[in-house]
Amino acid sequence: MTPEQRSLNRRVEIQILRLQPETTVDTPDEQTKNLSIEKQLTDTVFNEGDNIVLKNLNFFGGRHVLLPGSEETLEELLALLNRKPNLKIEIQGYVCCTPASSDGLDLDTKKPDLSVQRAKMVYDYLVEMGIEKTRLSYKGFGGNNKIIEDENTEYNRMLNRRVEIKIVGK
């Protein structure tokens, strides 16, 4: 390889990812996109077994550490649990970009348990803030139960990378 050819390999590429969909994505929870957790529970009849996606709860890539701005969603969930003392939930973590049968690598634990650790982070926060452990459980589902099968855009990956709560008792 000549010095001129090698110089072509010395470059920086910048990739800009668009977080908004280029076309409308029709997802089951699109109607509740901007509703608070409590508003979702009071405006819709939720029964045991129903799930609610925790909107605006986002993590640093490959980690179970919240991105700035996500605390509001946790505080809202905490307030809801304080107002509804009989409500019991299972916290469910999901990741994108993995086969259904596997989980993402957590860069902090160095284990393939990213969805579990993200759900556990929410669980630990709620327990630390005084919610009884008997009202909570958590589970990681890895790449299972994708909202969007085609993860070729950042928006679709974002939809699959989520934490949900499942109503297990009212």
C-alpha positions in Angstrom: 0.0 0.0 0.0 1.4 3.4 -0.9 1.6 6.3 1.5 -1.1 8.1 -0.6 -3.5 5.1 -0.2 -2.8 4.9 3.5 -3.6 8.6 3.9 -7.1 7.9 2.6 -7.7 5.6 5.6 -6.9 8.5 8.0 -10.2 10.2 8.3 -13.1 10.9 10.7 -16.6 10.0 9.8 -19.5 11.7 11.6 -22.9 9.9 11.6 -26.0 11.8 12.5 -28.9 9.7 13.8 -32.4 11.0 13.5 -34.5 10.1 16.6 -37.9 11.0 15.0 -39.5 8.6 12.6 -39.4 9.5 8.9 -42.8 7.9 8.5 -45.5 7.4 11.1 -45.0 4.2 13.0 -48.3 2.8 14.2 -47.6 1.2 17.6 -50.1 0.1 20.2 -49.0 2.7 22.7 -48.8 5.6 20.3 -52.0 7.1 21.7 -50.5 7.2 25.2 -47.1 8.6 24.0 -47.3 11.9 26.0 -49.6 10.9 28.8 -48.2 10.6 32.3 -48.2 7.1 34.0 -51.1 8.1 36.3 -53.1 9.6 33.4 -52.7 6.4 31.5 -54.0 4.5 34.5 -56.9 6.8 35.2 -58.0 7.4 31.6 -57.9 3.8 30.6 -59.2 0.8 32.5 -56.1 -1.3 33.2 -56.5 -4.7 34.6 -54.1 -7.1 36.2 -51.7 -8.3 33.5 -51.7 -5.1 31.5 -48.4 -3.3 30.7 -47.5 0.4 30.6 -44.3 1.6 28.8 -42.4 4.1 31.0 -42.0 6.9 28.5 -38.9 9.1 28.7 -37.0 6.6 30.8 -33.7 6.3 28.9 -30.3 4.8 29.7 -26.7 5.4 28.5 -25.9 2.8 25.8 -24.9 -0.6 27.1 -25.4 0.6 30.8 -28.0 0.6 33.4 -27.4 4.3 34.2 -30.1 6.8 33.5 -29.7 9.6 31.0 -30.3 13.1 32.3 -34.0 13.9 32.2 -35.2 10.4 33.0 -35.5 11.1 36.7 -38.9 12.8 36.2 -40.4 9.5 35.0 -39.1 7.7 38.1 -40.5 10.4 40.4 -43.8 10.1 38.6 -43.9 6.3 39.1 -42.9 6.8 42.8 -45.7 9.3 43.3 -48.2 7.0 41.7 -47.2 4.1 43.9 -47.5 6.3 47.0 -51.0 7.4 46.0 -52.1 3.9 45.2 -50.9 1.8 48.1 -52.5 -1.4 46.8 -50.9 -1.2 43.4 -48.4 -4.0 42.8 -46.1 -4.0 39.7 -43.5 -6.0 37.9 -40.8 -3.9 36.3 -39.8 -5.3 33.0 -36.6 -4.4 31.1 -36.1 -4.8 27.3 -33.2 -4.2 25.0 -32.9 -3.7 21.2 -30.6 -5.2 18.7 -30.3 -8.7 20.1 -32.0 -11.9 19.1 -35.1 -12.7 21.1 -33.3 -15.4 23.1 -30.5 -13.2 24.3 -29.8 -10.1 26.4 -27.5 -7.2 25.9 -24.1 -6.9 27.5 -24.1 -4.6 30.5 -20.8 -2.7 30.3 -20.9 -2.1 34.1 -21.5 -5.8 35.2 -19.6 -7.2 32.2 -22.5 -9.8 32.0 -25.2 -10.3 29.3 -27.9 -9.1 31.7 -28.6 -5.5 30.5 -32.4 -5.8 30.5 -32.4 -7.3 34.0 -30.0 -4.6 35.4 -32.2 -1.8 33.9 -35.3 -3.2 35.5 -33.4 -3.7 38.8 -32.2 -0.1 38.8 -35.9 1.0 38.7 -36.7 -1.5 41.5 -33.8 -0.4 43.6 -34.8 3.3 43.3 -38.4 2.6 44.4 -37.3 0.5 47.3 -34.8 3.2 48.4 -37.6 5.7 48.2 -39.7 3.7 50.6 -41.9 1.4 48.4 -42.4 -2.0 50.1 -40.5 -4.8 48.3 -43.7 -6.9 48.5 -45.3 -4.6 46.0 -42.5 -4.8 43.4 -40.7 -7.4 41.3 -38.4 -7.1 38.3 -37.5 -9.1 35.3 -35.4 -8.7 32.2 -36.7 -9.9 28.8 -33.7 -9.1 26.7 -34.6 -8.9 23.0 -38.0 -10.6 23.4 -41.4 -8.9 22.8 -40.1 -6.3 20.3 -42.5 -3.5 19.5 -40.9 -3.1 16.0 -39.3 -6.2 14.4 -37.4 -4.1 11.9 -34.7 -2.3 13.9 -33.0 -0.6 11.0 -33.6 3.0 12.3 -32.6 4.6 15.6 -36.3 5.4 16.3 -37.3 1.7 15.9 -34.4 0.6 18.2 -35.5 3.3 20.7 -39.0 1.8 20.8 -37.6 -1.6 21.6 -35.2 -0.3 24.2 -37.6 0.3 27.1 -38.8 -0.4 30.6 -42.4 -1.3 31.2 -44.5 -1.9 34.3 -46.9 -4.8 34.4 -49.9 -4.4 36.7 -49.9 -7.5 39.0 -52.3 -6.3 41.7 -54.7 -3.4 42.3 
